[in-house]
Amino acid sequence: MIRKQIFIDEAQNEALKQLAKKTGKSEGALIREALALRLMEDQDADTLWEGLVEGWLQRPTANEPRTWTREDLYDERLRRYHVDTH
C-alpha cells in the first residue's frame, strides 16, 4: 500500500466515522472503496461494455436459480481493483 494524506471537511469526517462504525470497516477501507468506485466510473466504454456482458452471462436462465448476489458482484469488482473491503 502507498500512504496518501488527504484533507476532508468536518461533515465528511463525521460521516466517515459514522459509516466506519456502522459497517465495522476502517475509514481507510471506506475511502479506498469510494476511490475504486469513482475510478470504475471513468473506465472507457469498451471496458464497461465487457463488464456488462460478463454480468449478463452470469445470469441464470429461467429454469435456474440465481447462485450469486449483488454483493458478490460488487466484491468481485472491487477485487479487480485490489481494494481492501475489510
PyMOL commands that place a pseudoatom at each C-alpha (Angstrom):
pseudoatom trace, name=CA, resn=MET, resi=1, chain=A, elem=C, hetatm=0, pos=[0.000, 0.000, 0.000]
pseudoatom trace, name=CA, resn=ILE, resi=2, chain=A, elem=C, hetatm=0, pos=[1.035, 3.570, -0.597]
pseudoatom trace, name=CA, resn=ARG, resi=3, chain=A, elem=C, hetatm=0, pos=[0.389, 6.185, 2.065]
pseudoatom trace, name=CA, resn=LYS, resi=4, chain=A, elem=C, hetatm=0, pos=[-1.583, 9.283, 0.990]
pseudoatom trace, name=CA, resn=GLN, resi=5, chain=A, elem=C, hetatm=0, pos=[-2.691, 12.181, 3.112]
pseudoatom trace, name=CA, resn=ILE, resi=6, chain=A, elem=C, hetatm=0, pos=[-5.933, 13.953, 2.216]
pseudoatom trace, name=CA, resn=PHE, resi=7, chain=A, elem=C, hetatm=0, pos=[-7.995, 16.817, 3.564]
pseudoatom trace, name=CA, resn=ILE, resi=8, chain=A, elem=C, hetatm=0, pos=[-11.728, 16.374, 4.156]
pseudoatom trace, name=CA, resn=ASP, resi=9, chain=A, elem=C, hetatm=0, pos=[-14.192, 18.760, 5.721]
pseudoatom trace, name=CA, resn=GLU, resi=10, chain=A, elem=C, hetatm=0, pos=[-15.776, 18.270, 9.140]
pseudoatom trace, name=CA, resn=ALA, resi=11, chain=A, elem=C, hetatm=0, pos=[-19.058, 16.922, 7.750]
pseudoatom trace, name=CA, resn=GLN, resi=12, chain=A, elem=C, hetatm=0, pos=[-17.219, 14.345, 5.635]
pseudoatom trace, name=CA, resn=ASN, resi=13, chain=A, elem=C, hetatm=0, pos=[-15.110, 13.358, 8.622]
pseudoatom trace, name=CA, resn=GLU, resi=14, chain=A, elem=C, hetatm=0, pos=[-18.160, 12.829, 10.809]
pseudoatom trace, name=CA, resn=ALA, resi=15, chain=A, elem=C, hetatm=0, pos=[-19.985, 10.876, 8.096]
pseudoatom trace, name=CA, resn=LEU, resi=16, chain=A, elem=C, hetatm=0, pos=[-16.906, 8.716, 7.516]
pseudoatom trace, name=CA, resn=LYS, resi=17, chain=A, elem=C, hetatm=0, pos=[-16.577, 7.946, 11.223]
pseudoatom trace, name=CA, resn=GLN, resi=18, chain=A, elem=C, hetatm=0, pos=[-20.265, 7.009, 11.486]
pseudoatom trace, name=CA, resn=LEU, resi=19, chain=A, elem=C, hetatm=0, pos=[-20.102, 4.787, 8.402]
pseudoatom trace, name=CA, resn=ALA, resi=20, chain=A, elem=C, hetatm=0, pos=[-16.971, 3.056, 9.692]
pseudoatom trace, name=CA, resn=LYS, resi=21, chain=A, elem=C, hetatm=0, pos=[-18.685, 2.363, 12.998]
pseudoatom trace, name=CA, resn=LYS, resi=22, chain=A, elem=C, hetatm=0, pos=[-21.886, 1.167, 11.277]
pseudoatom trace, name=CA, resn=THR, resi=23, chain=A, elem=C, hetatm=0, pos=[-20.104, -1.146, 8.811]
pseudoatom trace, name=CA, resn=GLY, resi=24, chain=A, elem=C, hetatm=0, pos=[-17.225, -2.264, 11.013]
pseudoatom trace, name=CA, resn=LYS, resi=25, chain=A, elem=C, hetatm=0, pos=[-14.793, -1.266, 8.269]
pseudoatom trace, name=CA, resn=SER, resi=26, chain=A, elem=C, hetatm=0, pos=[-11.834, 1.016, 8.720]
pseudoatom trace, name=CA, resn=GLU, resi=27, chain=A, elem=C, hetatm=0, pos=[-12.011, 4.596, 7.498]
pseudoatom trace, name=CA, resn=GLY, resi=28, chain=A, elem=C, hetatm=0, pos=[-9.152, 3.797, 5.119]
pseudoatom trace, name=CA, resn=ALA, resi=29, chain=A, elem=C, hetatm=0, pos=[-11.045, 0.829, 3.642]
pseudoatom trace, name=CA, resn=LEU, resi=30, chain=A, elem=C, hetatm=0, pos=[-14.106, 3.006, 3.061]
pseudoatom trace, name=CA, resn=ILE, resi=31, chain=A, elem=C, hetatm=0, pos=[-12.012, 5.678, 1.353]
pseudoatom trace, name=CA, resn=ARG, resi=32, chain=A, elem=C, hetatm=0, pos=[-10.368, 3.026, -0.870]
pseudoatom trace, name=CA, resn=GLU, resi=33, chain=A, elem=C, hetatm=0, pos=[-13.803, 1.640, -1.801]
pseudoatom trace, name=CA, resn=ALA, resi=34, chain=A, elem=C, hetatm=0, pos=[-15.059, 5.125, -2.703]
pseudoatom trace, name=CA, resn=LEU, resi=35, chain=A, elem=C, hetatm=0, pos=[-11.969, 5.768, -4.809]
pseudoatom trace, name=CA, resn=ALA, resi=36, chain=A, elem=C, hetatm=0, pos=[-12.316, 2.419, -6.587]
pseudoatom trace, name=CA, resn=LEU, resi=37, chain=A, elem=C, hetatm=0, pos=[-15.942, 3.146, -7.428]
pseudoatom trace, name=CA, resn=ARG, resi=38, chain=A, elem=C, hetatm=0, pos=[-15.011, 6.573, -8.804]
pseudoatom trace, name=CA, resn=LEU, resi=39, chain=A, elem=C, hetatm=0, pos=[-12.195, 5.113, -10.884]
pseudoatom trace, name=CA, resn=MET, resi=40, chain=A, elem=C, hetatm=0, pos=[-14.563, 2.484, -12.273]
pseudoatom trace, name=CA, resn=GLU, resi=41, chain=A, elem=C, hetatm=0, pos=[-16.869, 5.272, -13.443]
pseudoatom trace, name=CA, resn=ASP, resi=42, chain=A, elem=C, hetatm=0, pos=[-14.030, 6.635, -15.559]
pseudoatom trace, name=CA, resn=GLN, resi=43, chain=A, elem=C, hetatm=0, pos=[-13.329, 3.396, -17.430]
pseudoatom trace, name=CA, resn=ASP, resi=44, chain=A, elem=C, hetatm=0, pos=[-13.607, 3.582, -21.185]
pseudoatom trace, name=CA, resn=ALA, resi=45, chain=A, elem=C, hetatm=0, pos=[-16.803, 2.377, -22.872]
pseudoatom trace, name=CA, resn=ASP, resi=46, chain=A, elem=C, hetatm=0, pos=[-15.282, -0.910, -24.091]
pseudoatom trace, name=CA, resn=THR, resi=47, chain=A, elem=C, hetatm=0, pos=[-14.292, -1.965, -20.590]
pseudoatom trace, name=CA, resn=LEU, resi=48, chain=A, elem=C, hetatm=0, pos=[-17.714, -1.065, -19.238]
pseudoatom trace, name=CA, resn=TRP, resi=49, chain=A, elem=C, hetatm=0, pos=[-19.399, -2.996, -22.053]
pseudoatom trace, name=CA, resn=GLU, resi=50, chain=A, elem=C, hetatm=0, pos=[-17.266, -6.068, -21.298]
pseudoatom trace, name=CA, resn=GLY, resi=51, chain=A, elem=C, hetatm=0, pos=[-18.335, -5.867, -17.656]
pseudoatom trace, name=CA, resn=LEU, resi=52, chain=A, elem=C, hetatm=0, pos=[-21.997, -5.707, -18.636]
pseudoatom trace, name=CA, resn=VAL, resi=53, chain=A, elem=C, hetatm=0, pos=[-21.683, -8.689, -20.955]
pseudoatom trace, name=CA, resn=GLU, resi=54, chain=A, elem=C, hetatm=0, pos=[-19.845, -10.637, -18.267]
pseudoatom trace, name=CA, resn=GLY, resi=55, chain=A, elem=C, hetatm=0, pos=[-22.682, -9.856, -15.852]
pseudoatom trace, name=CA, resn=TRP, resi=56, chain=A, elem=C, hetatm=0, pos=[-25.308, -10.950, -18.360]
pseudoatom trace, name=CA, resn=LEU, resi=57, chain=A, elem=C, hetatm=0, pos=[-23.509, -14.244, -18.906]
pseudoatom trace, name=CA, resn=GLN, resi=58, chain=A, elem=C, hetatm=0, pos=[-23.657, -14.903, -15.166]
pseudoatom trace, name=CA, resn=ARG, resi=59, chain=A, elem=C, hetatm=0, pos=[-27.427, -14.500, -15.081]
pseudoatom trace, name=CA, resn=PRO, resi=60, chain=A, elem=C, hetatm=0, pos=[-29.409, -17.691, -14.567]
pseudoatom trace, name=CA, resn=THR, resi=61, chain=A, elem=C, hetatm=0, pos=[-31.784, -18.973, -17.213]
pseudoatom trace, name=CA, resn=ALA, resi=62, chain=A, elem=C, hetatm=0, pos=[-35.492, -19.027, -16.437]
pseudoatom trace, name=CA, resn=ASN, resi=63, chain=A, elem=C, hetatm=0, pos=[-35.155, -22.583, -15.069]
pseudoatom trace, name=CA, resn=GLU, resi=64, chain=A, elem=C, hetatm=0, pos=[-32.037, -21.976, -12.937]
pseudoatom trace, name=CA, resn=PRO, resi=65, chain=A, elem=C, hetatm=0, pos=[-31.965, -20.311, -9.547]
pseudoatom trace, name=CA, resn=ARG, resi=66, chain=A, elem=C, hetatm=0, pos=[-29.516, -17.445, -9.231]
pseudoatom trace, name=CA, resn=THR, resi=67, chain=A, elem=C, hetatm=0, pos=[-26.343, -18.546, -7.433]
pseudoatom trace, name=CA, resn=TRP, resi=68, chain=A, elem=C, hetatm=0, pos=[-24.814, -15.098, -6.841]
pseudoatom trace, name=CA, resn=THR, resi=69, chain=A, elem=C, hetatm=0, pos=[-25.849, -11.969, -5.024]
pseudoatom trace, name=CA, resn=ARG, resi=70, chain=A, elem=C, hetatm=0, pos=[-25.427, -8.309, -5.849]
pseudoatom trace, name=CA, resn=GLU, resi=71, chain=A, elem=C, hetatm=0, pos=[-22.876, -8.151, -3.012]
pseudoatom trace, name=CA, resn=ASP, resi=72, chain=A, elem=C, hetatm=0, pos=[-20.859, -10.947, -4.677]
pseudoatom trace, name=CA, resn=LEU, resi=73, chain=A, elem=C, hetatm=0, pos=[-20.630, -8.948, -7.899]
pseudoatom trace, name=CA, resn=TYR, resi=74, chain=A, elem=C, hetatm=0, pos=[-19.709, -5.785, -6.012]
pseudoatom trace, name=CA, resn=ASP, resi=75, chain=A, elem=C, hetatm=0, pos=[-16.962, -7.599, -4.105]
pseudoatom trace, name=CA, resn=GLU, resi=76, chain=A, elem=C, hetatm=0, pos=[-15.629, -9.127, -7.332]
pseudoatom trace, name=CA, resn=ARG, resi=77, chain=A, elem=C, hetatm=0, pos=[-15.461, -5.707, -8.996]
pseudoatom trace, name=CA, resn=LEU, resi=78, chain=A, elem=C, hetatm=0, pos=[-13.544, -4.289, -6.026]
pseudoatom trace, name=CA, resn=ARG, resi=79, chain=A, elem=C, hetatm=0, pos=[-11.147, -7.269, -6.071]
pseudoatom trace, name=CA, resn=ARG, resi=80, chain=A, elem=C, hetatm=0, pos=[-10.298, -6.437, -9.675]
pseudoatom trace, name=CA, resn=TYR, resi=81, chain=A, elem=C, hetatm=0, pos=[-9.025, -3.093, -8.441]
pseudoatom trace, name=CA, resn=HIS, resi=82, chain=A, elem=C, hetatm=0, pos=[-7.245, -4.640, -5.449]
pseudoatom trace, name=CA, resn=VAL, resi=83, chain=A, elem=C, hetatm=0, pos=[-9.316, -2.757, -2.896]
pseudoatom trace, name=CA, resn=ASP, resi=84, chain=A, elem=C, hetatm=0, pos=[-9.334, -3.990, 0.678]
pseudoatom trace, name=CA, resn=THR, resi=85, chain=A, elem=C, hetatm=0, pos=[-13.040, -4.173, 1.573]
pseudoatom trace, name=CA, resn=HIS, resi=86, chain=A, elem=C, hetatm=0, pos=[-12.493, -5.092, 5.218]
for i in range(1, 86): cmd.bond("trace and resi %d" % i, "trace and resi %d" % (i + 1))
show_as sticks, trace
zoom trace
